[in-house]
Amino acid sequence: MRFEPFNRHIVLKPIETETKEEKSTILVPDNYVQNKTPYETYKVIEVSRDCEKMSDIHIGRHVVVNNGMVEEIKVREATYYLLLENYVYGVFY
């Protein structure tokens, strides 16, 4: 099944990064993840047809975005990460 974004949204895929496990003296839940920076790199999966700045040539590229603006949408068994094109800071070539 293919998900097609609308209204200037792009579909992203998180890029897995290695995390170092650090010992903590503070007890936190096992699933707690400390995000040291609000910015992250994602891979562009799909681009809405009405995007002005992003286009089909950006599919497969890595982009830097603000994590706080990425929306995680779960539909059936699939999870999609959507972002309005305005919140892309840059593209890696």
PDB file of N, CA, C and O in Angstrom:
ATOM      1  N   MET A   1       0.834  -1.171   0.000  1.00  0.00           N
ATOM      2  CA  MET A   1       0.000   0.000   0.000  1.00  0.00           C
ATOM      3  C   MET A   1       0.888   1.246   0.000  1.00  0.00           C
ATOM      4  O   MET A   1       1.886   1.311   0.718  1.00  0.00           O
ATOM      5  N   ARG A   2       0.516   2.216  -0.802  1.00  0.00           N
ATOM      6  CA  ARG A   2       1.294   3.448  -0.950  1.00  0.00           C
ATOM      7  C   ARG A   2       0.538   4.599  -0.310  1.00  0.00           C
ATOM      8  O   ARG A   2      -0.674   4.721  -0.485  1.00  0.00           O
ATOM      9  N   PHE A   3       1.239   5.440   0.427  1.00  0.00           N
ATOM     10  CA  PHE A   3       0.654   6.616   1.051  1.00  0.00           C
ATOM     11  C   PHE A   3       1.081   7.845   0.251  1.00  0.00           C
ATOM     12  O   PHE A   3       2.274   8.079   0.059  1.00  0.00           O
ATOM     13  N   GLU A   4       0.114   8.627  -0.214  1.00  0.00           N
ATOM     14  CA  GLU A   4       0.408   9.832  -0.988  1.00  0.00           C
ATOM     15  C   GLU A   4       0.096  11.065  -0.140  1.00  0.00           C
ATOM     16  O   GLU A   4      -1.052  11.269   0.255  1.00  0.00           O
ATOM     17  N   PRO A   5       1.108  11.886   0.142  1.00  0.00           N
ATOM     18  CA  PRO A   5       0.878  13.079   0.962  1.00  0.00           C
ATOM     19  C   PRO A   5       0.227  14.208   0.160  1.00  0.00           C
ATOM     20  O   PRO A   5       0.401  14.296  -1.055  1.00  0.00           O
ATOM     21  N   PHE A   6      -0.522  15.068   0.852  1.00  0.00           N
ATOM     22  CA  PHE A   6      -1.157  16.242   0.264  1.00  0.00           C
ATOM     23  C   PHE A   6      -0.782  17.486   1.076  1.00  0.00           C
ATOM     24  O   PHE A   6      -0.114  17.386   2.105  1.00  0.00           O
ATOM     25  N   ASN A   7      -1.217  18.648   0.605  1.00  0.00           N
ATOM     26  CA  ASN A   7      -1.082  19.919   1.324  1.00  0.00           C
ATOM     27  C   ASN A   7       0.355  20.237   1.735  1.00  0.00           C
ATOM     28  O   ASN A   7       0.634  20.585   2.882  1.00  0.00           O
ATOM     29  N   ARG A   8       1.258  20.104   0.758  1.00  0.00           N
ATOM     30  CA  ARG A   8       2.664  20.481   0.924  1.00  0.00           C
ATOM     31  C   ARG A   8       3.408  19.673   1.995  1.00  0.00           C
ATOM     32  O   ARG A   8       4.373  20.161   2.583  1.00  0.00           O
ATOM     33  N   HIS A   9       2.959  18.448   2.244  1.00  0.00           N
ATOM     34  CA  HIS A   9       3.645  17.586   3.201  1.00  0.00           C
ATOM     35  C   HIS A   9       4.597  16.640   2.477  1.00  0.00           C
ATOM     36  O   HIS A   9       4.410  16.311   1.306  1.00  0.00           O
ATOM     37  N   ILE A  10       5.608  16.220   3.201  1.00  0.00           N
ATOM     38  CA  ILE A  10       6.525  15.206   2.691  1.00  0.00           C
ATOM     39  C   ILE A  10       6.541  14.039   3.678  1.00  0.00           C
ATOM     40  O   ILE A  10       6.376  14.230   4.883  1.00  0.00           O
ATOM     41  N   VAL A  11       6.739  12.840   3.159  1.00  0.00           N
ATOM     42  CA  VAL A  11       6.823  11.639   3.988  1.00  0.00           C
ATOM     43  C   VAL A  11       8.310  11.350   4.208  1.00  0.00           C
ATOM     44  O   VAL A  11       9.104  11.337   3.267  1.00  0.00           O
ATOM     45  N   LEU A  12       8.658  11.122   5.453  1.00  0.00           N
ATOM     46  CA  LEU A  12      10.055  10.901   5.833  1.00  0.00           C
ATOM     47  C   LEU A  12      10.244   9.522   6.449  1.00  0.00           C
ATOM     48  O   LEU A  12       9.294   8.878   6.894  1.00  0.00           O
ATOM     49  N   LYS A  13      11.495   9.092   6.460  1.00  0.00           N
ATOM     50  CA  LYS A  13      11.875   7.866   7.158  1.00  0.00           C
ATOM     51  C   LYS A  13      13.029   8.233   8.074  1.00  0.00           C
ATOM     52  O   LYS A  13      14.027   8.785   7.613  1.00  0.00           O
ATOM     53  N   PRO A  14      12.913   7.937   9.365  1.00  0.00           N
ATOM     54  CA  PRO A  14      14.028   8.251  10.280  1.00  0.00           C
ATOM     55  C   PRO A  14      15.285   7.479   9.892  1.00  0.00           C
ATOM     56  O   PRO A  14      15.213   6.322   9.479  1.00  0.00           O
ATOM     57  N   ILE A  15      16.406   8.116  10.026  1.00  0.00           N
ATOM     58  CA  ILE A  15      17.689   7.461   9.764  1.00  0.00           C
ATOM     59  C   ILE A  15      18.217   6.972  11.102  1.00  0.00           C
ATOM     60  O   ILE A  15      18.411   7.754  12.033  1.00  0.00           O
ATOM     61  N   GLU A  16      18.443   5.681  11.183  1.00  0.00           N
ATOM     62  CA  GLU A  16      18.921   5.081  12.424  1.00  0.00           C
ATOM     63  C   GLU A  16      20.339   5.537  12.715  1.00  0.00           C
ATOM     64  O   GLU A  16      21.208   5.502  11.844  1.00  0.00           O
ATOM     65  N   THR A  17      20.561   5.964  13.946  1.00  0.00           N
ATOM     66  CA  THR A  17      21.898   6.358  14.370  1.00  0.00           C
ATOM     67  C   THR A  17      22.292   5.489  15.553  1.00  0.00           C
ATOM     68  O   THR A  17      21.444   5.022  16.313  1.00  0.00           O
ATOM     69  N   GLU A  18      23.575   5.287  15.690  1.00  0.00           N
ATOM     70  CA  GLU A  18      24.059   4.491  16.810  1.00  0.00           C
ATOM     71  C   GLU A  18      23.901   5.294  18.091  1.00  0.00           C
ATOM     72  O   GLU A  18      24.232   6.478  18.143  1.00  0.00           O
ATOM     73  N   THR A  19      23.393   4.639  19.117  1.00  0.00           N
ATOM     74  CA  THR A  19      23.266   5.303  20.409  1.00  0.00           C
ATOM     75  C   THR A  19      24.175   4.615  21.406  1.00  0.00           C
ATOM     76  O   THR A  19      24.231   3.387  21.477  1.00  0.00           O
ATOM     77  N   LYS A  20      24.877   5.415  22.165  1.00  0.00           N
ATOM     78  CA  LYS A  20      25.745   4.882  23.200  1.00  0.00           C
ATOM     79  C   LYS A  20      24.930   4.745  24.470  1.00  0.00           C
ATOM     80  O   LYS A  20      24.237   5.672  24.889  1.00  0.00           O
ATOM     81  N   GLU A  21      25.025   3.587  25.064  1.00  0.00           N
ATOM     82  CA  GLU A  21      24.301   3.372  26.303  1.00  0.00           C
ATOM     83  C   GLU A  21      25.145   3.895  27.453  1.00  0.00           C
ATOM     84  O   GLU A  21      26.259   3.429  27.694  1.00  0.00           O
ATOM     85  N   GLU A  22      24.598   4.861  28.147  1.00  0.00           N
ATOM     86  CA  GLU A  22      25.317   5.462  29.262  1.00  0.00           C
ATOM     87  C   GLU A  22      24.633   5.064  30.558  1.00  0.00           C
ATOM     88  O   GLU A  22      23.409   4.953  30.626  1.00  0.00           O
ATOM     89  N   LYS A  23      25.437   4.854  31.571  1.00  0.00           N
ATOM     90  CA  LYS A  23      24.888   4.532  32.882  1.00  0.00           C
ATOM     91  C   LYS A  23      24.377   5.821  33.512  1.00  0.00           C
ATOM     92  O   LYS A  23      25.034   6.860  33.455  1.00  0.00           O
ATOM     93  N   SER A  24      23.200   5.735  34.111  1.00  0.00           N
ATOM     94  CA  SER A  24      22.585   6.900  34.715  1.00  0.00           C
ATOM     95  C   SER A  24      22.323   6.638  36.184  1.00  0.00           C
ATOM     96  O   SER A  24      21.971   5.527  36.578  1.00  0.00           O
ATOM     97  N   THR A  25      22.500   7.678  36.993  1.00  0.00           N
ATOM     98  CA  THR A  25      22.181   7.550  38.401  1.00  0.00           C
ATOM     99  C   THR A  25      20.735   7.951  38.666  1.00  0.00           C
ATOM    100  O   THR A  25      20.248   7.831  39.790  1.00  0.00           O
ATOM    101  N   ILE A  26      20.043   8.433  37.617  1.00  0.00           N
ATOM    102  CA  ILE A  26      18.641   8.811  37.732  1.00  0.00           C
ATOM    103  C   ILE A  26      17.806   7.716  37.087  1.00  0.00           C
ATOM    104  O   ILE A  26      18.109   7.272  35.980  1.00  0.00           O
ATOM    105  N   LEU A  27      16.771   7.284  37.766  1.00  0.00           N
ATOM    106  CA  LEU A  27      15.919   6.237  37.213  1.00  0.00           C
ATOM    107  C   LEU A  27      14.929   6.839  36.227  1.00  0.00           C
ATOM    108  O   LEU A  27      14.191   7.772  36.546  1.00  0.00           O
ATOM    109  N   VAL A  28      14.934   6.282  35.025  1.00  0.00           N
ATOM    110  CA  VAL A  28      14.010   6.714  33.974  1.00  0.00           C
ATOM    111  C   VAL A  28      13.408   5.470  33.340  1.00  0.00           C
ATOM    112  O   VAL A  28      13.990   4.390  33.442  1.00  0.00           O
ATOM    113  N   PRO A  29      12.248   5.595  32.682  1.00  0.00           N
ATOM    114  CA  PRO A  29      11.658   4.423  32.016  1.00  0.00           C
ATOM    115  C   PRO A  29      12.596   3.849  30.959  1.00  0.00           C
ATOM    116  O   PRO A  29      13.410   4.574  30.387  1.00  0.00           O
ATOM    117  N   ASP A  30      12.482   2.543  30.699  1.00  0.00           N
ATOM    118  CA  ASP A  30      13.346   1.880  29.728  1.00  0.00           C
ATOM    119  C   ASP A  30      13.201   2.453  28.332  1.00  0.00           C
ATOM    120  O   ASP A  30      14.175   2.485  27.580  1.00  0.00           O
ATOM    121  N   ASN A  31      12.008   2.908  27.966  1.00  0.00           N
ATOM    122  CA  ASN A  31      11.794   3.418  26.613  1.00  0.00           C
ATOM    123  C   ASN A  31      12.091   4.919  26.489  1.00  0.00           C
ATOM    124  O   ASN A  31      11.849   5.502  25.432  1.00  0.00           O
ATOM    125  N   TYR A  32      12.603   5.544  27.533  1.00  0.00           N
ATOM    126  CA  TYR A  32      12.939   6.969  27.495  1.00  0.00           C
ATOM    127  C   TYR A  32      14.163   7.189  26.613  1.00  0.00           C
ATOM    128  O   TYR A  32      15.176   6.507  26.764  1.00  0.00           O
ATOM    129  N   VAL A  33      14.065   8.141  25.698  1.00  0.00           N
ATOM    130  CA  VAL A  33      15.181   8.479  24.825  1.00  0.00           C
ATOM    131  C   VAL A  33      15.474   9.957  25.003  1.00  0.00           C
ATOM    132  O   VAL A  33      14.609  10.808  24.799  1.00  0.00           O
ATOM    133  N   GLN A  34      16.694  10.243  25.382  1.00  0.00           N
ATOM    134  CA  GLN A  34      17.088  11.639  25.566  1.00  0.00           C
ATOM    135  C   GLN A  34      17.564  12.187  24.236  1.00  0.00           C
ATOM    136  O   GLN A  34      18.543  11.702  23.668  1.00  0.00           O
ATOM    137  N   ASN A  35      16.878  13.183  23.749  1.00  0.00           N
ATOM    138  CA  ASN A  35      17.242  13.799  22.482  1.00  0.00           C
ATOM    139  C   ASN A  35      18.097  15.023  22.794  1.00  0.00           C
ATOM    140  O   ASN A  35      17.595  16.017  23.320  1.00  0.00           O
ATOM    141  N   LYS A  36      19.379  14.953  22.471  1.00  0.00           N
ATOM    142  CA  LYS A  36      20.303  16.028  22.820  1.00  0.00           C
ATOM    143  C   LYS A  36      20.159  17.241  21.919  1.00  0.00           C
ATOM    144  O   LYS A  36      20.513  18.351  22.317  1.00  0.00           O
ATOM    145  N   THR A  37      19.653  17.053  20.731  1.00  0.00           N
ATOM    146  CA  THR A  37      19.474  18.156  19.806  1.00  0.00           C
ATOM    147  C   THR A  37      18.070  18.090  19.217  1.00  0.00           C
ATOM    148  O   THR A  37      17.547  16.999  18.990  1.00  0.00           O
ATOM    149  N   PRO A  38      17.459  19.231  18.970  1.00  0.00           N
ATOM    150  CA  PRO A  38      16.118  19.190  18.383  1.00  0.00           C
ATOM    151  C   PRO A  38      16.128  18.869  16.892  1.00  0.00           C
ATOM    152  O   PRO A  38      15.068  18.732  16.281  1.00  0.00           O
ATOM    153  N   TYR A  39      17.313  18.748  16.305  1.00  0.00           N
ATOM    154  CA  TYR A  39      17.418  18.519  14.863  1.00  0.00           C
ATOM    155  C   TYR A  39      17.827  17.089  14.586  1.00  0.00           C
ATOM    156  O   TYR A  39      18.609  16.494  15.328  1.00  0.00           O
ATOM    157  N   GLU A  40      17.280  16.536  13.491  1.00  0.00           N
ATOM    158  CA  GLU A  40      17.589  15.161  13.117  1.00  0.00           C
ATOM    159  C   GLU A  40      17.610  15.045  11.599  1.00  0.00           C
ATOM    160  O   GLU A  40      17.082  15.898  10.886  1.00  0.00           O
ATOM    161  N   THR A  41      18.229  13.978  11.124  1.00  0.00           N
ATOM    162  CA  THR A  41      18.308  13.717   9.697  1.00  0.00           C
ATOM    163  C   THR A  41      17.313  12.621   9.332  1.00  0.00           C
ATOM    164  O   THR A  41      17.226  11.593  10.003  1.00  0.00           O
ATOM    165  N   TYR A  42      16.564  12.859   8.255  1.00  0.00           N
ATOM    166  CA  TYR A  42      15.570  11.904   7.763  1.00  0.00           C
ATOM    167  C   TYR A  42      15.792  11.692   6.266  1.00  0.00           C
ATOM    168  O   TYR A  42      16.406  12.518   5.590  1.00  0.00           O
ATOM    169  N   LYS A  43      15.281  10.575   5.767  1.00  0.00           N
ATOM    170  CA  LYS A  43      15.309  10.289   4.335  1.00  0.00           C
ATOM    171  C   LYS A  43      13.938  10.634   3.748  1.00  0.00           C
ATOM    172  O   LYS A  43      12.911  10.273   4.323  1.00  0.00           O
ATOM    173  N   VAL A  44      13.917  11.330   2.609  1.00  0.00           N
ATOM    174  CA  VAL A  44      12.668  11.703   1.949  1.00  0.00           C
ATOM    175  C   VAL A  44      12.133  10.486   1.199  1.00  0.00           C
ATOM    176  O   VAL A  44      12.829   9.908   0.365  1.00  0.00           O
ATOM    177  N   ILE A  45      10.893  10.102   1.502  1.00  0.00           N
ATOM    178  CA  ILE A  45      10.256   8.939   0.889  1.00  0.00           C
ATOM    179  C   ILE A  45       9.285   9.355  -0.203  1.00  0.00           C
ATOM    180  O   ILE A  45       9.266   8.756  -1.278  1.00  0.00           O
ATOM    181  N   GLU A  46       8.482  10.372   0.061  1.00  0.00           N
ATOM    182  CA  GLU A  46       7.457  10.822  -0.879  1.00  0.00           C
ATOM    183  C   GLU A  46       7.254  12.323  -0.692  1.00  0.00           C
ATOM    184  O   GLU A  46       7.401  12.847   0.412  1.00  0.00           O
ATOM    185  N   VAL A  47       6.913  13.008  -1.785  1.00  0.00           N
ATOM    186  CA  VAL A  47       6.711  14.456  -1.764  1.00  0.00           C
ATOM    187  C   VAL A  47       5.340  14.767  -2.351  1.00  0.00           C
ATOM    188  O   VAL A  47       4.964  14.212  -3.384  1.00  0.00           O
ATOM    189  N   SER A  48       4.593  15.650  -1.696  1.00  0.00           N
ATOM    190  CA  SER A  48       3.294  16.069  -2.204  1.00  0.00           C
ATOM    191  C   SER A  48       3.457  16.793  -3.531  1.00  0.00           C
ATOM    192  O   SER A  48       4.451  17.487  -3.746  1.00  0.00           O
ATOM    193  N   ARG A  49       2.497  16.638  -4.410  1.00  0.00           N
ATOM    194  CA  ARG A  49       2.568  17.267  -5.738  1.00  0.00           C
ATOM    195  C   ARG A  49       2.550  18.790  -5.679  1.00  0.00           C
ATOM    196  O   ARG A  49       3.071  19.450  -6.578  1.00  0.00           O
ATOM    197  N   ASP A  50       1.958  19.351  -4.635  1.00  0.00           N
ATOM    198  CA  ASP A  50       1.865  20.804  -4.550  1.00  0.00           C
ATOM    199  C   ASP A  50       3.015  21.456  -3.766  1.00  0.00           C
ATOM    200  O   ASP A  50       2.942  22.641  -3.441  1.00  0.00           O
ATOM    201  N   CYS A  51       4.061  20.701  -3.464  1.00  0.00           N
ATOM    202  CA  CYS A  51       5.225  21.293  -2.806  1.00  0.00           C
ATOM    203  C   CYS A  51       5.923  22.249  -3.760  1.00  0.00           C
ATOM    204  O   CYS A  51       6.117  21.942  -4.936  1.00  0.00           O
ATOM    205  N   GLU A  52       6.298  23.412  -3.240  1.00  0.00           N
ATOM    206  CA  GLU A  52       6.979  24.411  -4.052  1.00  0.00           C
ATOM    207  C   GLU A  52       8.494  24.274  -3.973  1.00  0.00           C
ATOM    208  O   GLU A  52       9.192  24.458  -4.970  1.00  0.00           O
ATOM    209  N   LYS A  53       8.996  23.956  -2.800  1.00  0.00           N
ATOM    210  CA  LYS A  53      10.437  23.893  -2.585  1.00  0.00           C
ATOM    211  C   LYS A  53      11.004  22.483  -2.770  1.00  0.00           C
ATOM    212  O   LYS A  53      12.113  22.311  -3.275  1.00  0.00           O
ATOM    213  N   MET A  54      10.235  21.486  -2.359  1.00  0.00           N
ATOM    214  CA  MET A  54      10.664  20.095  -2.486  1.00  0.00           C
ATOM    215  C   MET A  54      10.033  19.519  -3.748  1.00  0.00           C
ATOM    216  O   MET A  54       8.920  19.899  -4.111  1.00  0.00           O
ATOM    217  N   SER A  55      10.727  18.612  -4.416  1.00  0.00           N
ATOM    218  CA  SER A  55      10.185  17.996  -5.628  1.00  0.00           C
ATOM    219  C   SER A  55      10.610  16.537  -5.688  1.00  0.00           C
ATOM    220  O   SER A  55      11.263  16.026  -4.778  1.00  0.00           O
ATOM    221  N   ASP A  56      10.228  15.876  -6.777  1.00  0.00           N
ATOM    222  CA  ASP A  56      10.562  14.451  -6.938  1.00  0.00           C
ATOM    223  C   ASP A  56      12.070  14.212  -6.930  1.00  0.00           C
ATOM    224  O   ASP A  56      12.509  13.118  -6.576  1.00  0.00           O
ATOM    225  N   ILE A  57      12.865  15.197  -7.308  1.00  0.00           N
ATOM    226  CA  ILE A  57      14.321  14.994  -7.320  1.00  0.00           C
ATOM    227  C   ILE A  57      14.882  14.843  -5.909  1.00  0.00           C
ATOM    228  O   ILE A  57      16.007  14.373  -5.738  1.00  0.00           O
ATOM    229  N   HIS A  58      14.112  15.235  -4.905  1.00  0.00           N
ATOM    230  CA  HIS A  58      14.565  15.129  -3.524  1.00  0.00           C
ATOM    231  C   HIS A  58      14.253  13.765  -2.900  1.00  0.00           C
ATOM    232  O   HIS A  58      14.732  13.467  -1.805  1.00  0.00           O
ATOM    233  N   ILE A  59      13.463  12.941  -3.576  1.00  0.00           N
ATOM    234  CA  ILE A  59      13.141  11.618  -3.031  1.00  0.00           C
ATOM    235  C   ILE A  59      14.427  10.795  -2.922  1.00  0.00           C
ATOM    236  O   ILE A  59      15.200  10.694  -3.875  1.00  0.00           O
ATOM    237  N   GLY A  60      14.633  10.220  -1.759  1.00  0.00           N
ATOM    238  CA  GLY A  60      15.846   9.453  -1.489  1.00  0.00           C
ATOM    239  C   GLY A  60      16.946  10.271  -0.847  1.00  0.00           C
ATOM    240  O   GLY A  60      17.910   9.707  -0.331  1.00  0.00           O
ATOM    241  N   ARG A  61      16.824  11.580  -0.866  1.00  0.00           N
ATOM    242  CA  ARG A  61      17.835  12.455  -0.251  1.00  0.00           C
ATOM    243  C   ARG A  61      17.644  12.514   1.259  1.00  0.00           C
ATOM    244  O   ARG A  61      16.569  12.213   1.776  1.00  0.00           O
ATOM    245  N   HIS A  62      18.698  12.904   1.948  1.00  0.00           N
ATOM    246  CA  HIS A  62      18.629  13.101   3.388  1.00  0.00           C
ATOM    247  C   HIS A  62      18.419  14.583   3.661  1.00  0.00           C
ATOM    248  O   HIS A  62      19.051  15.436   3.036  1.00  0.00           O
ATOM    249  N   VAL A  63      17.522  14.884   4.605  1.00  0.00           N
ATOM    250  CA  VAL A  63      17.215  16.262   4.955  1.00  0.00           C
ATOM    251  C   VAL A  63      17.376  16.457   6.458  1.00  0.00           C
ATOM    252  O   VAL A  63      17.245  15.513   7.237  1.00  0.00           O
ATOM    253  N   VAL A  64      17.662  17.690   6.851  1.00  0.00           N
ATOM    254  CA  VAL A  64      17.752  18.051   8.259  1.00  0.00           C
ATOM    255  C   VAL A  64      16.474  18.791   8.626  1.00  0.00           C
ATOM    256  O   VAL A  64      16.094  19.755   7.962  1.00  0.00           O
ATOM    257  N   VAL A  65      15.812  18.335   9.692  1.00  0.00           N
ATOM    258  CA  VAL A  65      14.535  18.921  10.106  1.00  0.00           C
ATOM    259  C   VAL A  65      14.507  19.093  11.618  1.00  0.00           C
ATOM    260  O   VAL A  65      15.342  18.543  12.336  1.00  0.00           O
ATOM    261  N   ASN A  66      13.536  19.862  12.088  1.00  0.00           N
ATOM    262  CA  ASN A  66      13.295  20.014  13.514  1.00  0.00           C
ATOM    263  C   ASN A  66      12.392  18.867  13.950  1.00  0.00           C
ATOM    264  O   ASN A  66      11.274  18.736  13.450  1.00  0.00           O
ATOM    265  N   ASN A  67      12.860  18.043  14.868  1.00  0.00           N
ATOM    266  CA  ASN A  67      12.098  16.878  15.335  1.00  0.00           C
ATOM    267  C   ASN A  67      10.731  17.245  15.878  1.00  0.00           C
ATOM    268  O   ASN A  67       9.791  16.459  15.761  1.00  0.00           O
ATOM    269  N   GLY A  68      10.604  18.410  16.463  1.00  0.00           N
ATOM    270  CA  GLY A  68       9.337  18.827  17.044  1.00  0.00           C
ATOM    271  C   GLY A  68       8.243  19.047  16.018  1.00  0.00           C
ATOM    272  O   GLY A  68       7.065  19.088  16.370  1.00  0.00           O
ATOM    273  N   MET A  69       8.609  19.187  14.769  1.00  0.00           N
ATOM    274  CA  MET A  69       7.638  19.442  13.715  1.00  0.00           C
ATOM    275  C   MET A  69       7.228  18.175  12.961  1.00  0.00           C
ATOM    276  O   MET A  69       6.282  18.206  12.174  1.00  0.00           O
ATOM    277  N   VAL A  70       7.921  17.075  13.189  1.00  0.00           N
ATOM    278  CA  VAL A  70       7.605  15.812  12.508  1.00  0.00           C
ATOM    279  C   VAL A  70       6.394  15.179  13.185  1.00  0.00           C
ATOM    280  O   VAL A  70       6.364  15.018  14.405  1.00  0.00           O
ATOM    281  N   GLU A  71       5.405  14.825  12.381  1.00  0.00           N
ATOM    282  CA  GLU A  71       4.193  14.189  12.888  1.00  0.00           C
ATOM    283  C   GLU A  71       4.253  12.694  12.608  1.00  0.00           C
ATOM    284  O   GLU A  71       4.460  12.279  11.468  1.00  0.00           O
ATOM    285  N   GLU A  72       4.073  11.889  13.644  1.00  0.00           N
ATOM    286  CA  GLU A  72       4.054  10.433  13.506  1.00  0.00           C
ATOM    287  C   GLU A  72       2.610   9.991  13.403  1.00  0.00           C
ATOM    288  O   GLU A  72       1.816  10.212  14.318  1.00  0.00           O
ATOM    289  N   ILE A  73       2.271   9.364  12.284  1.00  0.00           N
ATOM    290  CA  ILE A  73       0.902   8.930  12.041  1.00  0.00           C
ATOM    291  C   ILE A  73       0.887   7.415  11.900  1.00  0.00           C
ATOM    292  O   ILE A  73       1.621   6.858  11.084  1.00  0.00           O
ATOM    293  N   LYS A  74       0.056   6.752  12.688  1.00  0.00           N
ATOM    294  CA  LYS A  74      -0.065   5.295  12.616  1.00  0.00           C
ATOM    295  C   LYS A  74      -1.411   4.957  12.010  1.00  0.00           C
ATOM    296  O   LYS A  74      -2.460   5.314  12.548  1.00  0.00           O
ATOM    297  N   VAL A  75      -1.368   4.259  10.874  1.00  0.00           N
ATOM    298  CA  VAL A  75      -2.573   3.826  10.176  1.00  0.00           C
ATOM    299  C   VAL A  75      -2.423   2.337   9.905  1.00  0.00           C
ATOM    300  O   VAL A  75      -1.465   1.894   9.273  1.00  0.00           O
ATOM    301  N   ARG A  76      -3.394   1.577  10.399  1.00  0.00           N
ATOM    302  CA  ARG A  76      -3.329   0.113  10.315  1.00  0.00           C
ATOM    303  C   ARG A  76      -2.028  -0.347  10.951  1.00  0.00           C
ATOM    304  O   ARG A  76      -1.775  -0.026  12.112  1.00  0.00           O
ATOM    305  N   GLU A  77      -1.203  -1.082  10.238  1.00  0.00           N
ATOM    306  CA  GLU A  77       0.064  -1.547  10.815  1.00  0.00           C
ATOM    307  C   GLU A  77       1.239  -0.663  10.412  1.00  0.00           C
ATOM    308  O   GLU A  77       2.374  -0.940  10.799  1.00  0.00           O
ATOM    309  N   ALA A  78       0.991   0.383   9.653  1.00  0.00           N
ATOM    310  CA  ALA A  78       2.078   1.221   9.142  1.00  0.00           C
ATOM    311  C   ALA A  78       2.221   2.503   9.951  1.00  0.00           C
ATOM    312  O   ALA A  78       1.248   3.027  10.494  1.00  0.00           O
ATOM    313  N   THR A  79       3.450   2.995  10.021  1.00  0.00           N
ATOM    314  CA  THR A  79       3.746   4.271  10.665  1.00  0.00           C
ATOM    315  C   THR A  79       4.358   5.197   9.624  1.00  0.00           C
ATOM    316  O   THR A  79       5.293   4.819   8.919  1.00  0.00           O
ATOM    317  N   TYR A  80       3.826   6.410   9.531  1.00  0.00           N
ATOM    318  CA  TYR A  80       4.306   7.411   8.579  1.00  0.00           C
ATOM    319  C   TYR A  80       4.781   8.635   9.350  1.00  0.00           C
ATOM    320  O   TYR A  80       4.188   9.020  10.357  1.00  0.00           O
ATOM    321  N   TYR A  81       5.853   9.236   8.864  1.00  0.00           N
ATOM    322  CA  TYR A  81       6.378  10.460   9.460  1.00  0.00           C
ATOM    323  C   TYR A  81       6.194  11.567   8.437  1.00  0.00           C
ATOM    324  O   TYR A  81       6.781  11.532   7.355  1.00  0.00           O
ATOM    325  N   LEU A  82       5.371  12.552   8.787  1.00  0.00           N
ATOM    326  CA  LEU A  82       5.065  13.639   7.862  1.00  0.00           C
ATOM    327  C   LEU A  82       5.596  14.963   8.388  1.00  0.00           C
ATOM    328  O   LEU A  82       5.703  15.189   9.593  1.00  0.00           O
ATOM    329  N   LEU A  83       5.923  15.825   7.440  1.00  0.00           N
ATOM    330  CA  LEU A  83       6.464  17.132   7.770  1.00  0.00           C
ATOM    331  C   LEU A  83       6.030  18.115   6.703  1.00  0.00           C
ATOM    332  O   LEU A  83       6.061  17.798   5.513  1.00  0.00           O
ATOM    333  N   LEU A  84       5.629  19.298   7.114  1.00  0.00           N
ATOM    334  CA  LEU A  84       5.318  20.360   6.169  1.00  0.00           C
ATOM    335  C   LEU A  84       6.627  20.828   5.546  1.00  0.00           C
ATOM    336  O   LEU A  84       7.623  20.973   6.256  1.00  0.00           O
ATOM    337  N   GLU A  85       6.649  21.064   4.252  1.00  0.00           N
ATOM    338  CA  GLU A  85       7.898  21.364   3.546  1.00  0.00           C
ATOM    339  C   GLU A  85       8.643  22.574   4.105  1.00  0.00           C
ATOM    340  O   GLU A  85       9.861  22.658   3.947  1.00  0.00           O
ATOM    341  N   ASN A  86       7.951  23.514   4.753  1.00  0.00           N
ATOM    342  CA  ASN A  86       8.598  24.704   5.320  1.00  0.00           C
ATOM    343  C   ASN A  86       9.637  24.361   6.373  1.00  0.00           C
ATOM    344  O   ASN A  86      10.564  25.141   6.595  1.00  0.00           O
ATOM    345  N   TYR A  87       9.505  23.210   7.030  1.00  0.00           N
ATOM    346  CA  TYR A  87      10.348  22.864   8.160  1.00  0.00           C
ATOM    347  C   TYR A  87      11.596  22.074   7.785  1.00  0.00           C
ATOM    348  O   TYR A  87      12.294  21.563   8.661  1.00  0.00           O
ATOM    349  N   VAL A  88      11.881  21.973   6.493  1.00  0.00           N
ATOM    350  CA  VAL A  88      13.122  21.340   6.048  1.00  0.00           C
ATOM    351  C   VAL A  88      14.201  22.420   6.045  1.00  0.00           C
ATOM    352  O   VAL A  88      14.060  23.441   5.371  1.00  0.00           O
ATOM    353  N   TYR A  89      15.282  22.195   6.800  1.00  0.00           N
ATOM    354  CA  TYR A  89      16.362  23.172   6.876  1.00  0.00           C
ATOM    355  C   TYR A  89      17.351  23.047   5.737  1.00  0.00           C
ATOM    356  O   TYR A  89      17.951  24.038   5.321  1.00  0.00           O
ATOM    357  N   GLY A  90      17.528  21.831   5.226  1.00  0.00           N
ATOM    358  CA  GLY A  90      18.476  21.635   4.152  1.00  0.00           C
ATOM    359  C   GLY A  90      18.490  20.206   3.656  1.00  0.00           C
ATOM    360  O   GLY A  90      17.985  19.297   4.314  1.00  0.00           O
ATOM    361  N   VAL A  91      19.085  20.019   2.472  1.00  0.00           N
ATOM    362  CA  VAL A  91      19.164  18.720   1.819  1.00  0.00           C
ATOM    363  C   VAL A  91      20.628  18.359   1.611  1.00  0.00           C
ATOM    364  O   VAL A  91      21.430  19.213   1.234  1.00  0.00           O
ATOM    365  N   PHE A  92      20.986  17.085   1.856  1.00  0.00           N
ATOM    366  CA  PHE A  92      22.332  16.594   1.587  1.00  0.00           C
ATOM    367  C   PHE A  92      22.401  16.029   0.177  1.00  0.00           C
ATOM    368  O   PHE A  92      21.533  15.254  -0.223  1.00  0.00           O
ATOM    369  N   TYR A  93      23.429  16.411  -0.585  1.00  0.00           N
ATOM    370  CA  TYR A  93      23.644  15.885  -1.935  1.00  0.00           C
ATOM    371  C   TYR A  93      24.905  15.064  -1.968  1.00  0.00           C
ATOM    372  O   TYR A  93      25.267  14.530  -3.017  1.00  0.00           O
TER     373      TYR A  93
END
